[in-house]
Amino acid sequence: MPTRLFVATPTKLLTFADCKRKYRFTYLESPRPPKGPAWAHNTVGGIVHEVLADFFGRWPAAQRTPDAVVERIRTGWRNEGFRDEAQSLEWRDRSTDMVLTYLRDSDPYYEPRGVERTVGFTTERASLRGRIDRVDERPARDGSGGTELAIVDYKTGRRPLTPTDARTSLAMALYVLGARRVLRRPCTRVELHHLPTNTVAAADHDEASLARHQSRAEAIADDAAKAEHHWKTGLTPTQADEAFPPTPSPLCAWCDYAKLCPQGRRVAPTKNPWAALEDPEPTLDD
Ligand code: SF4
């Protein structure tokens, strides 16, 4: 019998690598345990992503104006996670400024190769897939006269990003491999577009760095597949706690399941839902 491939996104793999208890709550428990309240920084990030997806992926060139962006953010805004209405409105304005600044020099006729594009590829043991914020197709830098792809990921957290962040991101490397497979174009370039500073942290992969990321992904997938197999044998609560132990760390302050996890709360008390707007949130490789 052929072995069934383990199906995963980068987020799923990284959740398993970071904390097996969180993985159990997120992907295995049914019904899924209730999450904590919404985070304001996720509201900001979600709306910014939605607007940029509309701008590059759905709107015709004639609609791509600053007024349309302002209106889209105003009508699509949500108050989830903010301290109060005043803070929500302040961040609506700040988000609008961020997006307008980012788009200031963009060509309204520019058509990316993909927007919120799902890509995937299989290895001998895993089926890995994910959704890319934007895939650009640009003139190839090797002088061949052809084109190449660039993987673009929008970031809205406070911490400025570096080329090392782009190079070491498992998700971005898997997107490169998925884009090559699905779109059948050369691709080495990964870019983190950091809207709060309007900067781009870019890196180029080579075959060795992609192979390293793929090996890491496969190793995590193998362990997760074994853990899921164990889960399906039917575990008592004590056995489940042993098989999926907590990994307390500073990240616990931002965990959606912290209220179910005394070990995590002891290490890092849960933050206010709006705290990341003021403090740098941890690096989340999603
Ligand atoms: S609070 Fe921390 S240890 Fe507990 S489930 Fe969340 S990430 Fe894991």
Residues whose N, C-alpha, C, O or C-beta is under 5 A from the ligand:
A	BS01	SF4	C19 R21 K22 P246 T247 P248 C252 C255 Y257 A258 C261 G264 R265
